[in-house]
Amino acid sequence: MKIGTKAVHAGVEPDPSTGAIMTPIFQTSTYVQAAPGDHKGYEYSRTHNPTRTALEKALAELENGTHACCFSSGLAALDAIIKLLRPGDEVISTNDLYGGSYRAFTQVFAHYGIQFHFVDMTNLEEVKGAVNDKTKMIWVETPTNPLMRIIDIEGCAAIAREAGAWLVVDNTFASPYLQNPLDLGADFVLHSITKYIGGHSDVVMGCVVVKDAELDSQIRFIQNACGATPGPQDSFLVLRGLKTLHLRMRQHCVNGEAVAKFLADHPKVGEVHWPGFESHPGHAVAKKQMRGFGGMISFTLKGDKLEDALSVLSNTHLFALAESLGGVESLIGHPASMTHASIPKEQRMKAGLKDSLIRLSVGVEDAEDLIEDLKQAIG
Ligand SMILES: *Cc1c(COP(=O)(O)O)cnc(C)c1O
């Protein structure tokens, strides 16, 4: 089945008791048993909830996995994956990582004796160089946030296999429409569903998708034992959002291209980071592992002055100044003071994240209007 058909149909069946075509919101914490242990597969909603189960089935299919587990946020999904590790284990990750992931690694899990190495993963030699006999996990995010660098998933999968380590791919920026890391050798796919999968900026949720029943049972154990599960109402909203994932993503890609080209031609704009450009250093890898280039763009202004960037950030009307991404409406953000403020400045600079960098999440409005908005804000 192709992805658009999956987006509409995966995981969802008419409700057996009523024929309702939409999965009902099972707003219940518990389920009545006929006799002790004699139940219909559901006992308590931390462990299972039918609305969540429908969503988990849909997400597993969309990522070409066998199982998915939903969590109350993307970071709760990260938390569950890292809890598979033990003190002394080591993780290799990218130096251009989502700020919240970096914070959880360095300020929470480092205290439990897990060591994290941050390298330039666009260079596979650096990834290889960080491997040792304690390496248990390679943690990839691609495209990266906010510099839109591209990491070769198959290349990292080969290194992980050789090291006997798991490969995790945070696929939030690409969405299952543009990229399926399990097909490229990943063991775990993580999503912040909050972004493209939910797509409407109204839910915070995360998931872990795997293609192996044993890994699923380990993640599901942590999901139940630690309890960061989402509620049925949010699960329903995401099921609804999923049905248009392919339509939204196509428009994000078309608009992303139009806006990226407009910026690249603008005399006041410096660098434009968008993997669809042939001049982008990761373009060939992006073409190999992605089905499109998406609507995430970052750029600087010539002269790299912070006040010029702040003026653009305060003067757009359609692009709303806000954290997050992946919704139908366009957003503009300033990584250094917003999403990446939790990364120390020195570390940010080393990773090439300038204070004047502006990030766009291009929505699904008409591209002409978006370009007009940027034109007047850049001046
Ligand atoms: C937002 C985000 C997360 C965290 O997800 P939440 O749902 O906000 O907890 C993780 N990774 C990436 C790439 C993100 O953009």
The ligand as an SDF file (V2000), in Angstrom:
LIG
                    3D

 15 15  0  0  0  0  0  0  0  0999 V2000
   10.0830   18.9350   19.2360 C   0  0  0  0  0  0  0  0  0  0  0  0
   11.1310   17.9390   19.0270 C   0  0  0  0  0  0  0  0  0  0  0  0
   11.3910   16.9470   19.9740 C   0  0  0  0  0  0  0  0  0  0  0  0
   10.6670   16.8880   21.3100 C   0  0  0  0  0  0  0  0  0  0  0  0
    9.3160   16.6190   21.1660 O   0  0  0  0  0  0  0  0  0  0  0  0
    8.1870   17.1540   22.1870 P   0  0  0  0  0  0  0  0  0  0  0  0
    6.9410   16.5910   21.6060 O   0  0  0  0  0  0  0  0  0  0  0  0
    8.2540   18.6530   22.1500 O   0  0  0  0  0  0  0  0  0  0  0  0
    8.5380   16.6040   23.5270 O   0  0  0  0  0  0  0  0  0  0  0  0
   12.3510   16.0030   19.6900 C   0  0  0  0  0  0  0  0  0  0  0  0
   13.0520   16.0310   18.5280 N   0  0  0  0  0  0  0  0  0  0  0  0
   12.8380   16.9760   17.6020 C   0  0  0  0  0  0  0  0  0  0  0  0
   13.6290   16.9520   16.3360 C   0  0  0  0  0  0  0  0  0  0  0  0
   11.8770   17.9590   17.8050 C   0  0  0  0  0  0  0  0  0  0  0  0
   11.6780   18.9060   16.8830 O   0  0  0  0  0  0  0  0  0  0  0  0
  1  2  1  0
  2  3  1  0
  2 14  2  0
  3  4  1  0
  3 10  2  0
  4  5  1  0
  5  6  1  0
  6  7  2  0
  6  8  1  0
  6  9  1  0
 10 11  1  0
 11 12  2  0
 12 13  1  0
 12 14  1  0
 14 15  1  0
M  END
$$$$
